Each structure stands twice: as C-alpha cells, then as structure tokens.
Amino acid sequence: MRTHERITAQDPALAQGQPLKSGVRQRVAVLLSMRPGVQTDRQEDVDTNQMPQLTLEEVHTWGESFERLIKSAQGRVHFRQFLKTEFSEENLMFWLACEDLKKETNKTMVEQTVKQMYEDYVSVLSPKEVSLDSHAREVISRNMLEPSSCTFDEAQQQIYMLMQRDSYPRYMNSSMYADLIHSLEQINEP
C-alpha cells in the first residue's frame, strides 16, 4: 500500500476527497502524522480519530484568540506539536493537568495528583519544570500543606498568560500553522 493510500485509509475526509495536488501529499502526511497515536498524558489527545474531522473553519478560529485554540481538542494537539519544537511542551501539559485536577473530587486522588504535579512541573529537579515566579512558588508551597484542586491556580494562570503572550503569537506566525491551513485549503479545492 502506497503512503497516500495509507493516509486516505486513515482519514475518511481524504478518502472521499479529490486527488491531492503535487507537493500537498507530503505536507498532509506530516500533518496527519500528528493526529492519531500522539503520545500524551491526556486521554482526549491520544486518539484524534475519535474527534470530529478537522476543518479549515476551525483552524481559522484558532487565530481569533488563544482561548479558542486551547478550548479545541485538535487545537491543543497541534499547539502541543508546535510547543515541542520550542521545547516548551511542559507549559501546556501543566495547564492541562491543572484543568484535570479541578475536575477531581476524590480527596485522596487530589492529594496524590498534587504531589505528582509538583514533582513533574514545579520541582527544580524536574526536567519538565515550568517557569514560575517566586510569588507563585511561595503560594504553591503554602498550598502544599493542605493540597486541594486549587493548589496550582495562580501558577496555572501565570502559565496560561505566558503561553498566550509568547507561544501563541509564534504559533500563529509559524510555518506549522501556515502549512496546516494550506493543506486544508488544498484538500477543500474542487
């Protein structure tokens, strides 16, 4: 089976579409390789085949605001791939872990998760340490005495603002985002 046949077999949108134009096939293959089976700590991002088909319209909405990008499951997958290229994936992973923590109701699980998140993202010994100012670190240290789903709220907000201010504009101006739009435009052409 040729590469483009495997790609179209994996993606129903491509299977029913027009033949791809020269040069587009490779870009689509690269972009689709970011989809299924992306290794992640979050279940929702593991199998993007279970997500609705990515549309050009949705990708354009990511450019409207960082909030729109981060609320989109597929947006997070693509943004994460970009952050990997900048060696700052841990920022998104920390933010997502905080979101998951807020949903946890079991006190024991909250305490365990808080400790694990501290080791993974806050400890200076962690390879995935996020960049937090001293005030946020002090707040976390106080909150660690009685771990709760709100332990990292201030730090989460700080990381959100960092991604919004720094990483998001770079992603919007990146070749990765431009290539995604271009590939979807090519697929949608008659």
Sequence and secondary structure as in RCSB ss.txt:
>XXXX:A:sequence
MRTHERITAQDPALAQGQPLKSGVRQRVAVLLSMRPGVQTDRQEDVDTNQMPQLTLEEVHTWGESFERLIKSAQG
RVHFRQFLKTEFSEENLMFWLACEDLKKETNKTMVEQTVKQMYEDYVSVLSPKEVSLDSHAREVISRNMLEPSSC
TFDEAQQQIYMLMQRDSYPRYMNSSMYADLIHSLEQINEP
>XXXX:A:secstr
  HHHHHHHH HHHHTS    TTHHHHHHHHHHTSTT   SSGGGT GGGS    HHHHHHHTT HHHHHHSHHH
HHHHHHHHHHTT HHHHHHHHHHHHHHH   HHHHHHHHHHHIIIIISTT TT     HHHHHHHHHHTTS  TT
TTHHHHHHHHHHIIIIIHHHHHTSHHHHHHHHHHHHHH  
